[in-house]
Amino acid sequence: MEEAPVHAVQKNGFASHTSRPSGSIATCEDDGSSDDPPPIPCAGSSSYLTSQSVGETRLNNPNKNHYHHHDPAEVHTLAHTLASGQVAEQLETNVERGLTTQEATERLRQYGHNKLETSGGVSWWRILLRQVSNSLTFVLAIAMILSFVTMDFIEGGVIAAVILLNIVVGFVQDFRAEQTIQSLLAMAAPVCRVIRDNGTSITINADELVPGDVVVLAVGDIVPTDVRLTSTINFATDEALLTGESKPCTKDAEASLEDMDSPIGDRINMAYSSTNVTRGRAVGIAVSTGMKTEIGKIAELLKDKDATAEKEGFWLLRFGRKIIFNVKSALGLIGTPLQVKLSWFALLLFALAILLAIIVFSANAWDVDDETLIYGICTAVAVIPESLIAVLTIVIAVGSKAMAKSNVIVRKMGALEAIGGVTNICSDKTGTLTQGKMLARKAFLPSGEHMVVQNETGPFDPTSGEIASQGVTLTEQSASQNQQMRDFFHSISLCNLANVTPPSAQGGEATATWSATGEPTEIALQVMAMRIAYGKQQVLDREGLSLITEHSFDSSIKRMSVIYQSHDEKHLEVFTKGATEVLLPLTDVPVSARQTILEQADSMASQGLRVLCLARRQLPITARDSVDDRASIEQQLTFAGLVGLYDPPRLESADAIRQCQAAGITVHMLTGDHLKTATTIAQEIGILGPHVYGSMTSSSVMVAQDFDKFTDEAIDDMKTLPLVLARCSPSTKLRMLHALHRRGKYCVMTGDGTNDSPALKGADVGVAMGMNGSDVSKEAADMVLTDDNFASIVSAIREGRRLFDNIQKFLLHLLTSNISQIILLLVGLAFQDRRGISVFPLSPIEILWANLITSSFLAIGLGLEEASADVMLRPPHSLKTGVFTTELIVDKFIYGGITGILSLVCYVIVIVGVGNGDLGEDCNESYNETCDLAFKARGTAYAIMTVQITLMALEAKHLTLGLFNMHTEGNVFTGFFRTLYKNKFLFWSSVVGMITPFPAVFIPVVNKTVFRHLPLTWEWALVFGSSVLFVVLVEAWKAAKRVKRSRDERKRQVVSTEKQVEKSEESSIV
């Protein structure tokens, strides 16, 4: 079912019953001695005695007077040959009460955390290697070496300092980003349920498990460590990871093995770490953790195998692979899809840098002296956006943290980039679009009698509300006098795994409210039964029934069953619940009478109620040997009634659906509920319009069984795919996903069950439920919702779009800077000194300062921008073009061209317009009396470049809106500054960017010797005049884009209106 437990504190593993006396050990010697037997049978006495003799020859009894237990490694080796009681004794634990917190803490300190040794986590040396080994550092290192070789120690020293600063800043940023990502992943780390502190069932992180912990396992769990099972109910695990056997292995806690060396696949009383629970429930004792588990031994063996392979001559192949991996890592070709794409882009720019260096050399007739060489390197440095990857890393880390605040844990960083481009969301209903807090509202009995629940005040409190039949309030006595009512209430309470716990009382006063654990549907049924004293434990006590086995809910057949044995051991009682259309054919109801029941189910479903069918059967005790044969048990059943449950939509679901529709995202509801129930809820939250109601033939709503009958070709021929799929199975989810992919759609798929894993893996972004999802589904997912709320998916999409927009913004800023520098440097080749050597329009230090200091912080600021107001009012971006859209490419050349040309024009004005054109001699290396003009022109170009790069960062805040109309409130002046100050990091980076030209130009020694320019005087008029012109030209370009977009929008509206008119005319003719 598409729901899972509502977490709350629960006593014992599965049902409330009296705890054993302090100090007792849960062995099969306890069987029959307690008035309240455990719901899962303990190991049988025959098995205990069989293995006892084996165990006594191998292990000595521990000294119970001290906190001492046998070495878990020794117990682990023998666990499958020992009775569960012996294992509990050897590990000084109690199956009923579990370890105390103090014992668990001491054992955790003694044995360490339950995790495998890996190279995961934050590796400082790998991060440092990334900073050192990249194309930027390579180019700068060459420039530094050439500077030292040519005896230019100042430039060489400055470049060395820049390299060191870049490495330190990059290391700190990357290290923090990695720590953020690791902490977020830790939030989605596997958890498990254990019994501790006198029988309390709690959830802990799996890595906190210790030997002796009592572990509770259920369908969908990943076994957290090696466990000696103490009790099982129809329990099986998938051990293909260990044994290679694809068929699930059925477990039996009572089994014991004589052979200590029996294969893992034959140890049916053990459950092993990292295997999946495929059916049933179990309780067991953790016998080893971490590297001492079977999977840990394999990991250790693989490490040893690698070492052996190196010694045996395979080291060359391994060394080659390491080199390839390290080269890819150094070049940034390992990471998320966007990181890899941008790294390839950086490599393309590096190739362009080499080409530009060749152009520089050829322009100087291949007379490559020291100055020409430095100029070539200078041009190469200008073309590379040095801070690109570092800024991207920071932005992704910040995005991950922002999503965590929105209750979305990103498990795979690629999903952070991908979710912003989704076109379709396939969502579960229960607990995601709805509250997941079921309330039983109505019931229908075989006699045609109706029952109604009224006046309830909470989903967990059976003392509130009442059940009425024919206008009369039911009591335990009146229900007991009606056989059909007795059968109905027995069915809803006994075919049920939920536990409802009353408030705890201290000093005679209740200190808490009612709480419950289990699936919301079963909690609602248990609460309904408890209202008239038909709760599970109450019925078991009255009737003397004992649980034999259960057949867990299977989403493919949509039903579950439990089998009990009568107190006199003369017969078995079978209770089954499931989907009406699935279960009814398995009952003895005549075909002619089924229509009435189906009409009742439809009537409930049309009111938005989730409808379950109930049935029972009595079997002779001789059938006990065949209880595991599900097909033979679930037939010839007696219809016991229908029950309708209401799960109200989440208050925020309707608004989230509207946001998706405004953003061009189609939402599909894929639910296991009845078609009419699903349709009603879909209309309430806005997935379907009101016109769909009652039109069950509409392609917008469909039963999964009908959808599955279509061929892929027929599905592809559908005009639109169903918005609602009812009675949906995991295989139908997968077909829906494939159908969307064939249409070129980009999909989010939600899931909570183990069987949802293929669909989660196949989706572009798989989203698992953190509260109610199985461990297997979480492992398969890209993201995990910590609140199981559909609105959180919408928040993640908003954050993904914000990330996409911001990446475009800082790319535009960085590439605009690079293009402007390339224009200035390439055209600057024409300006030569007295010896015919090209004079640098910008010195290498000026370029490095602009790219690494000024641009980097501005780019980070753009990466931290808030989402724009229209971020969820436009269709998803194209996944083919990615961030490099046509608009971005055109804009960067326009803006880069404007800055480059303005800088070049002012450079020429200083040299030719005001000066005499004499650029002196040797002005690239140092200052002399002939270099005044060259140094003045260079200082002017540097100041213009720096100021306009800063202004470009402010303009890049929005690709279309102008700098002075980005605000949404206040007048132009106040709105302008309020908008700028919203992003404080960008604001102060801009302030610093505007100020830095002044000290760089005016501080003695620094200006002449380091930057190689002179203080400016009248040239500041050129700097600020050209910067004003820059803003005017950029604003004009943005205005032109807005006008074109407005015209295109009007054209689209006209075309859309014409099409609607044509359709209206055609329909009127018909």
Secondary structure, DSSP 8 states (H G I E B T S, - for coil): ---------EESSSS------TT---SGGGTTTSSS--SS----HHHHHHHHHHHHTT-----TTSS----HHHHHHHGGGS-HHHHHHHTT--TTT-B-HHHHHHHHHHH--S----S-S--HHHHHHHHHSSHHHHHHHHHHHHHHHTT-HHHHHHHHHHHHHHHHHHHHHHHHHHHHHHHHHHHT--EEEEEETTTEEEEEEGGG--TT-EEEEETT-B--SEEEEEEEEEEEEE-HHHH---S-EE--TT---S-TT--GGG-TTEE-TT-EEEEEEEEEEEEE-GGGSHHHHHHHHHHHHHHHHIIIIIHHHHHHHHHHHHHHHHTT-SSSHHHHHHHHHHHHHHHHHHHHHHHHHHHTTT---HHHHHHHHHHHHHHS-TTHHHHHHHHHHHHHHHHHHTTEEESSHHHHHHGGG--EEEE--TTTTB----EEEEEE-TTS-EEEEES---SS-TTSSEEEETTEE--HHHHHT-HHHHHHHHHHHHS---EEE---EETTEE-S--EEES-HHHHHHHHHHHTTT--HHHHHHHHT-EEEEEEEEETTTTEEEEEEE-TTSSEEEEEEEE-HHHHGGGBS--HHHHHHHHHHHHHHHHTTEEEEEEEEEEEEGGGGGGTT-HHHHSSSBEEEEEEEEE--B-TTHHHHHHHHHHTT-EEEEE-SS-HHHHHHHHHHHTSS-GGGTT-TTSTTEEEHHHHHHS-HHHHHHSSS--SEEES--HHHHHHHHHHHHHTT--EEEEE-SGGGHHHHHHSSEEEEETTT--HHHHHH-SEEESS--HHHHHHHHHHHHHHHHHHHHHHHHHHHHHHHHHHHHHHGGG-B-TTS-B--SS-HHHHHIIIIIIHHHHHHHHHT----TTTTSS----TTTTT--HHHHHHHHHHHHHHHHHHHHHHHIIIIIIS-S---SSTTTS--TT-HHHHHHHHHHHHHHHHHHHHHHHHTT-SSS-TTS--SSS-HHHHHHHHHHHSHHHHHHHHHHHHTHHHHHHSTTIIIIII-----STHHHHHHHHHHHHHHHHHHHHHHHHHHHHHHHHHHHHHHHHHHHHHHHHHHH-
